[in-house]
Amino acid sequence: MTAQIKLSPSWLTHLEAEFHQPYMQKLREFLQQEKASGKIIYPKGDEIFNALNTTGFDRVKVVILGQDPYHGPDQAHGLSFSVRDHVAIPPSLVNIYKEIEQEYGAPPPKSGDLTRWAEQGVLLLNATLTVAQAQAGSHQNKGWEEFTDRIIRLINDQKSHIVFMLWGAYAQKKGAFIDRTRHLVLTAPHPSPLSAHRGFIGCGHFKKANDYLVTHGLTPIEWAPIL
């Protein structure tokens, strides 16, 4: 795994030791077995750490925590909730765009590629960084969660005034240890169509995040595309 993936220096400084831990060795073996059995793994190898490589440790302002990568062809590219350009926008992201439209009055973009957010300091982190094609959750409890817990702890412990967006029970449980006295933690139901109208739509998270960043002398995120 590490032979295929190059992690940006800003993260490698903090995470290099993780790749030598027993859990990571087991995860590496599991991924090798999955590939050897002929399974297609998403995202492709050089995009597994796309969230970290696009948003350096020193640039993180906001963390949006997802659960699994998308498991359909051409969707996942290493950023939570994001899909490649020219791919149909998934229902959860449609609702995220609806909330931004409600807050800012800007029409939703035609692209589901959230790289523009990541480049501004939004860490789009999934709890599990790989998945087998057409098998949702297939790489859960194999080691990724321990690795991503470490990432969240690093941000929690070594940075201040970060906005964490925790949508749904899974994300809220994973982020339960975040220090609310040093960071802003925003919680809401998941933007999935099954739950979005129970409180995600109308949550105001994107404006709340920007207000918090500005209060602490940081540049706000341009959530809506500039037309």
N, C-alpha and C positions, 0 to 999 in steps of 0.2 A: 504493500500500500504506500509506504513512504517513498519507495523507489519511483512510483508514478506521480506522486503529488509533491509539489513544491509549495510550502507554506511561507507566507510573507514574513520577513524578518521581524516585524513588529509583534507578531503573534508567536513566532518560533522561539523568540527569547524567553517567553513565558511558558510555552507548552512543550518544548522539546523533550523534557523528562517524561511527559505522558506517553510518548511513543515507545518508551522502554518498560512501561508497566505491564504486568501480566495480563491485565484485562485487554490491553491493546494488542498484545500478541495473539490472544484468543480471537479477537475481532478480525485481525488480519487473516488468520487461518480460516475463519468462517467465510469471509469474503472470497478467499481463494477457492474454497470448496463450492461456493455458489456458482462462481464462474466456471469451474471445472465441470460442473453438472450441466452446463449449457444454459443457465439462466441469464437473462439480460438484466443488468443492474443499472438503476438510475440514481443520480445523474451519472454521466460518463466520468471516468476517472479523474480527468484534469479539472473537473468542475465540482468535485465533492466538497472542497474547501473554498468555494467561490465566495461565500459570505465573508469569510475571514480575509481573503485576498483582496476583495473589493473595498472592504471597510477595515482599515488598519486599526489596531488596538488604540493608538493615540487619537484616532479620529472619531471614535464611537460617541454618539450623542443620545441615540435612541436604540432600544432593543425591541424588536417585534419577534416574539417567540412562537414558532409553529411546531408541529408534531412530526409529520413524515413528509418526505418529498412526494410530489405527484408520481403516480405509478403508470401513467400512460405514455405512449411514444411522443417524443419531442417536447414534453412539457417541462420536466424538472431541469433546472440548470444551476442548482446550488443556492438559491435564495428563497427563503420561506415565502409562501403565497404567490410567488412570481412564476411566470411562464415565459418561454421564448417569444420573441416578436413573431407576429403572424400566426400564433396559436390561439385557439378559442379561449377567451377569458373564463376561468373556472368560476363557479357560483359564489364561493366565498370572497373572491377578489371583486366580483361584481358588486357585492354588498359593501365591501371596503370602499370602492369607488363611489357608491351611493352615499355613504356617510360623508365622504370628503365633499361631494357635490352639495350635500345638505349644509355642511359647515361653511363652505367657501363660495358656493354658487357657481362653481366651474363645471362645465360638462365633463363627463368621464372620458379619459383617453381611450383610443382605439386599441392600444397595445397593453398587454399584461406584463410586460417586462419592467420590473421595478429597479433595474440597475441605477436609474437616475436617483432613487432614494438612497441606495447603498453608497453611492459616490458622495452623498452629502453627509454621511455619518450615521445612517440607519442600518444597524446590524440585523439582517434578515436571517435569523438563526432557527433552523429546525432542531428539535431534540434528537432526532435520528437522522443521520446524514446520507443514508442510502436506503434503497428499497428494491425488491425484485419486481420486474414488470408484471402488472395486473394482480399483484399480491400486496394489498395495503397492510401496513404494519409488519411485514415479513422480516424486517431487520431490527425490530424492537427487542430490547433486553439481550442484546448481543455485545454491548459495551459502549455504543455511541452515547447513551444517556450519561454515563459516567464522564465521558470526555466533554460533553456539552455542559454538564454541571460545573466542571472545572472552569470552563470559559465564563459562565455566569458568575461564579465566585470571584474570579479574577477581576471582572468589571466591578462587582459589588465592593470588593475589598480595596482595590487600588485606584478607583476613580470616584469622582463626586458629581452630583447633579446630572445623573443619567436618567432618562425617561424609559421605564420598562412598560411595554404594553402587553398585558397578559390576558388573552381572550380565551375563555372557556376554562373548565375545571382542570384540565390537564396542565395547561400553561400556568395556572394559578398555583397548583400544587408544586410544580417544578420550581417556581420562583418564590416559594413561601419564605425562604430564608433571607431574601433581599432586605437590606437595611432601609426602612422607610424614613429614617431621620436624615439620610444622606442622599437619597434618590427619590424620584417621583414614580410611584407604582400605580398604573391605571389598569383597572380590571373591568371586564364586561363579558357578557356571553360571547360565544364563538360567532364569527360572521357567517357561518354555514347557514343555508336556507332553513335548516331545522331549528335554529335558535336565534338568528339575527334579529328577529322582530320581538324578542323578549328583552331587549335592552342594548343590543349592539347599535342598531340604528337609533341615532339620537344621543349616543354616549358622549359626543363632543371631544373625543380623545385627541384628535389632530390639532385642534386649536389649543386645548389644554397643554399639550406637549410643547407647542411653540411658545405659549405664554410663559411656561416654566423656563425654557431655554433663554428667552429674552431677559427674564428676570435675573438670570445668573450670567448675563453678559455674553451669551452664545448666539450665533447666527441661527435663526429659525429654519426649519425645513420647508422647501417648496414642495408641498404635497401634491398640489394640482399643477398640471403642466401649464407653462406659459404659452398663451395663444398668440 
